[in-house]
Amino acid sequence: MIATLRIPMLGLIGLLLAATSVWGESRAPGEYFFDSTFGDFSEELARAKEEGKKGVLVMFEMDECPFCQRMKANVLNQSEVQDYYRDNFLIFPLDIEGDLEVTDFSGKHTTQKAMALEEYRVRATPVFGFFDLDGKLVVRYTGATKDVAEFMLLGRFAADGAYATTNFSAYKREQQKAAKP
């Protein structure tokens, strides 16, 4: 009986190892995706410049958002996503219902809630806002991406500056065409 259990168990272990190599390593987004901040986004711009980043990514979210949780559980927890995004951006979460005081990119004191709603008109979450090194919102993506590949494409769209000449839908189509043999 032990021998018969060993074969299915080895098969299960093999499947788990294969899944890990296909999906990449899973790590906690709070620790490996988001950077820590004291809430002064004007200082974060200076830090992004000093560190040679291409910009700042703000994930506008709220606690009870199922799409935010899905992004964290299925996309933002992937090591390849974390490594790419952290190489190119400083990344911060911002609670659209939050009353914490923050300083926006222009140096104005406000709250998380006011910054999200009044400055960027964020009403639904998640919203991924990519800001250039001058604090200008250059890419806005509302909602959860379909998968890791689409989120990686979104990051390249912002990091490579493709937003200056096209929109994300057209960029995605072009990239998909180029990838086909």
Secondary structure, DSSP 8 states (H G I E B T S, - for coil): -HHHHHHHHHHHHHHHHHHHHHH--B--HHHHTS----SBHHHHHHHHHHTT-SEEEEEEE-TT-HHHHHHHHHTTTBHHHHHHHHHHEEEEEEETT---EEE-TTS-EEEHHHIIIIIH---SS-EEEEE-TTS-EEEEEES--SSHHHHHHHHHHHHTTGGGTS-HHHHHHHHHHHH--
